[in-house]
Amino acid sequence: MTTMTHGPSADAPAGDTRASRGVADRLFVPDFWGTLAIVAMWLAVLFDGVFGSDMVFSNTNGTTTIPSAVLVALFAVIGTASVAKLVFRHKND
């Protein structure tokens, strides 16, 4: 009696699906850290908008008051675009 063994399937590597990964393996996925970085940036904007002070500029015509969250949000937009471009790009590009 003989038995025939089959090699691994060419469609998908065995054990490479996200469902088969453990928790520790999922922590090293770049998508997770990119998402965490973007969420942290926007949480900083939120807390600066709620608890932050205003920027006050004085000149001869009076004063101008701008919330400091506007400047923080500008940098968060730039940071979000940079992180998203780096982390979420397609691997075959």
C-alpha angles and dihedrals in degrees: 000000000000132000127208120217121206124216122232117293116265092216099070130001113248115256095009099108120109091238091060095051120100125236093261091052092051091055090066095056108117091219090065094053093044091053091047091051093050092047090050091052093052093044087056089054090049095050092043090052092051102037104017127102129239128259109240120199120190126201137154093280095053136273134315120208121199124175111247089227088074092066093042090050090052090056091043090056091051091046093047092052092048095048093044092050092049101040106030100044119119114265094226095056 
